[in-house]
Amino acid sequence: MVVRTKIGKGHLRRNTSKRTKALLSETIAVKSSGLVKHIKRLAPYMSKKD
């Protein structure tokens, strides 16, 4: 299963709201098969840990 964060984890988090900071800890499962294939092609080491 491939998961991603709701928003990008940039370095400019100083003036972000509490709601946005809470979203940083959440992860979402990627449902699109094309996107899963794209991610696994970019990060081939992930398939070894499955």
PyMOL commands that set and color helices and strands:
alter all, ss='L'
color gray80, all
select helices_A, chain A and resi 18-23+33-42+44-48
alter helices_A, ss='H'
color red, helices_A
select strands_A, chain A and resi 3-5+27-29
alter strands_A, ss='S'
color yellow, strands_A
deselect
rebuild
show_as cartoon
